[in-house]
Amino acid sequence: MIENYQIKNQLLQSLVYNTSDFALFIIDIKGKIQTWNRGAKYIFGYRDGDIIGNNFSVFYKEEHQQKKLPATLLE
């Protein structure tokens, strides 16, 4: 069962990473960015080390962060 989950997880991450026409990222339940794809790297201009592990709210303008829009979306 665990091995099947790991295979599906690797497949999903590969699919997300290799899509380059759109910005896609996978977050955990707290909003922490686990992985993202080539499209997101191109669109946002970050490197993996600059973004992986950060909260997805970094993609929102300061005014939206102040209104707690990212937290609302996460709920």
N, C-alpha and C positions, 0 to 999 in steps of 0.2 A: 504494500500500500504506500509506504513512504517513498519507495523507489519510483513508483508510478507518478506520485506528486512531484518528485524532483525532475522527472523527465518532462512533465507538462510545464513546470515552472521554467525550465531551460528553454523549451520550445517557445513559450510566450515571450521570454526575454529576448530571444533571437529574433522573433517576429517584430517586436517593438524596435529593437536596435537597427534592424536592416531596412526599415521603412524610412525613406528620406524625403518624401513629398510633404510630410506633416510633422509637426512637433508633438511627440508622444513621450510620456514619462509614466513610470510606475511609482506610486507612493505607498507607504505603509499606513496603518490606521491613525497614526498621529500626524500624517502629512509629510513625513520625511521622505525625500526622493531616494528611491532605491536604484533606479536605472533610468536611462533615457536614450533617445535615438539620435541618429545622425542629423535628421531634420531639425531637431531641437538645438543641437550644437550649432548648426548653421544659422538658424533664425535668431537665437538668443546670444550667440557668440561666446558662450562659456566653454571652458574645458571640463572634462569629467571631474578632476580634482577640485574644481571650483564650485561644483553644484551637487554632486552626489553626497548625500548625508544632510543636506540643508532642507529646510522646510519649503514646500512648494509656494509659499507666500512670496518668495523672492521674485516671482514672475508678475506680481501685482504692483500697481502704482501705490505710492505712499498714502494717497487719499483713500484708496480701497482697503489698505491695511488698517488704517485708522477706524474705518467703519466696520472692521472685522469681517469683511466679505470672505476672505479665505477660510476663516474658522467656520463661518456659516455654511459654506459649500462643503466643508469636510464633514460636518454633522450630517 
